[in-house]
Amino acid sequence: MANYNEIQVKCPSCGQQHRVRIYPSINVSETPELREKVCSGEVFTAECPHCGHRQILKYDMLYHDPEAKVLVCLTDSVFHSDGMEGYNCRLVSDVGSLMEKVKIFTAGLDDLVVELCKYVTIREMGKDVSLRFLRMDGADQSIIMAYPQNGQMEMLEIGFNVYEDCAGIVNRNPALRDAAGGLVTLDQNWIGRFF
């Protein structure tokens, strides 16, 4: 059973009030069907029953995958991950980052290595963009990223060899892995502090 609450929201389009379900805590070993709803953003979307307008809701959420030892916390508040040794604990501040982290871990990838892939790719592109992991694709397991440009989302395919090269860099730098331990906001800004 998922931990959910119902709250009253006001539609920004028609002004009508309606109730929506929010999930402050999701344990995917108990409710595996919610994993895809987190990845798609469905658990953060409310559709007005009066006019059909869809809005994104931001609320604190704790995503827990005990089997994969993953904990992702969406909050602006102070949160402690005591007792979570051996877990990948991540702190995110927006819905898109939570969705991305869950997609990375669901694909069986290491988010530290993925962030290094982003860092290297951005340097090679020579652009100041913010890459987002979307999925693995094809027989070669290419990594598909997206970034906004000129009001549209551009897709970028990165060969899995880049991921393997970045994994080698991480493995040769144990201080990097140590710094990623505990509850951290591991993103492009975080990785940039090390390179």
C-alpha positions in Angstrom: 0.0 0.0 0.0 1.4 3.4 -1.0 1.5 6.2 1.5 -0.7 8.9 0.0 -2.7 11.9 1.0 -5.5 13.8 -0.7 -5.2 17.5 -0.9 -7.4 20.3 -2.3 -5.9 22.3 -5.2 -7.2 25.2 -7.2 -7.0 25.0 -11.0 -4.9 27.8 -12.4 -7.1 27.8 -15.6 -10.7 27.8 -14.4 -10.2 28.6 -10.7 -12.3 25.6 -9.5 -11.2 23.5 -6.5 -10.7 19.8 -6.7 -9.0 17.0 -4.8 -5.8 15.2 -5.9 -3.8 12.4 -4.6 -0.2 13.0 -3.6 2.5 10.5 -2.5 4.8 11.9 0.2 6.5 8.4 0.4 6.8 5.7 -2.2 8.4 2.3 -1.5 8.6 0.5 -4.8 9.0 -2.9 -3.2 5.5 -2.5 -1.9 4.0 -0.6 -4.8 6.1 -1.4 -7.9 3.5 0.1 -10.3 4.4 3.6 -8.9 8.0 3.4 -10.3 6.8 4.1 -13.8 4.4 6.8 -12.6 7.4 8.6 -10.9 9.5 8.2 -14.1 6.7 9.6 -16.3 5.8 12.4 -13.8 2.2 11.1 -13.4 2.4 11.3 -9.6 3.1 15.0 -9.9 0.4 15.8 -12.4 -3.1 16.9 -11.5 -5.9 17.2 -14.1 -8.8 19.4 -13.4 -12.1 17.5 -13.6 -13.9 20.7 -14.5 -11.9 22.0 -17.5 -9.2 19.3 -18.2 -6.2 21.6 -17.5 -3.2 19.7 -16.3 -0.8 21.2 -13.8 2.5 20.0 -12.2 2.4 19.8 -8.4 5.6 20.0 -6.4 5.5 18.5 -3.0 8.0 16.7 -0.8 8.5 13.1 -1.7 10.7 10.2 -0.4 11.3 7.6 -3.1 12.6 4.3 -1.7 13.8 1.2 -3.6 15.1 -1.2 -0.9 16.1 -3.8 -3.4 18.3 -1.5 -5.4 19.3 0.4 -2.2 18.2 3.7 -3.6 16.7 6.6 -1.7 15.8 9.9 -3.5 14.4 12.7 -1.4 12.6 15.6 -3.1 12.6 18.4 -0.5 13.7 21.9 0.3 13.8 20.9 4.0 16.6 19.4 6.0 16.6 15.6 5.7 18.9 13.1 7.4 19.8 9.7 5.9 21.0 8.1 9.2 21.0 4.3 9.1 21.1 4.2 5.3 24.6 2.9 4.9 25.1 1.1 1.6 22.4 3.1 -0.1 22.6 5.6 -2.9 21.0 8.5 -1.1 20.2 11.6 -3.3 18.7 14.9 -2.4 16.9 16.7 -5.3 15.1 20.0 -5.3 12.7 19.6 -8.3 10.4 17.1 -9.9 12.5 16.7 -13.1 15.6 15.8 -11.0 13.7 13.2 -9.0 12.3 11.6 -12.2 15.8 11.6 -13.8 17.5 9.9 -10.8 14.8 7.2 -10.7 15.3 6.6 -14.5 19.1 6.4 -14.0 18.9 3.9 -11.2 16.1 1.9 -12.9 18.3 1.5 -16.0 20.9 0.0 -13.7 23.4 2.9 -14.1 25.5 4.7 -11.5 24.3 8.3 -11.3 27.8 9.5 -10.4 29.1 8.1 -13.6 26.2 9.5 -15.6 26.9 13.0 -14.1 30.5 12.7 -15.2 29.3 11.6 -18.7 27.2 14.8 -18.8 30.2 16.9 -17.7 32.5 15.5 -20.4 29.8 15.7 -23.1 29.0 19.3 -22.3 32.7 20.2 -22.5 32.9 18.4 -25.9 29.8 20.2 -27.1 31.2 23.6 -26.1 27.7 24.7 -25.0 26.3 25.8 -21.7 23.4 23.4 -21.5 21.8 21.3 -18.8 21.6 17.6 -19.9 18.9 15.2 -18.6 19.1 11.4 -18.8 16.1 10.0 -20.6 16.8 6.3 -21.3 19.0 3.6 -22.6 18.4 2.7 -26.3 19.3 0.2 -28.9 21.4 -2.9 -29.0 24.5 -0.9 -28.2 22.9 0.5 -25.1 23.4 4.1 -26.1 22.5 6.7 -23.5 19.9 9.2 -24.7 20.0 12.6 -23.1 18.0 15.8 -23.8 18.5 19.5 -23.3 16.5 22.6 -24.0 17.6 24.8 -26.9 15.6 27.6 -28.6 12.4 26.6 -26.9 12.6 22.9 -27.9 14.1 19.8 -26.5 17.1 18.5 -28.4 18.1 14.8 -28.2 21.6 13.6 -27.9 22.9 10.1 -28.1 26.0 9.1 -26.2 27.8 5.8 -26.8 28.0 3.4 -23.9 31.8 3.6 -24.3 31.6 7.1 -22.8 29.9 5.7 -19.8 32.5 3.0 -19.5 35.3 5.5 -19.8 33.7 7.7 -17.1 33.2 4.7 -14.8 37.0 4.0 -15.2 37.7 7.6 -14.1 35.4 7.2 -11.1 37.0 3.9 -10.1 40.5 5.4 -10.3 39.4 8.3 -8.0 38.1 6.8 -4.8 37.8 10.3 -3.2 35.1 11.1 -5.8 33.1 8.0 -4.8 33.6 8.8 -1.1 32.3 12.4 -1.6 29.2 11.0 -3.2 28.4 9.0 -0.1 25.6 10.0 2.2 22.7 12.2 1.2 24.1 14.6 -1.5 22.7 16.7 -4.3 24.7 14.9 -7.0 24.2 16.9 -10.2 26.3 18.7 -12.9 27.2 21.5 -10.4 28.4 18.9 -7.9 30.6 17.1 -10.4 32.0 20.3 -11.7 33.6 21.0 -8.3 36.0 18.1 -8.9 37.1 18.8 -12.4 
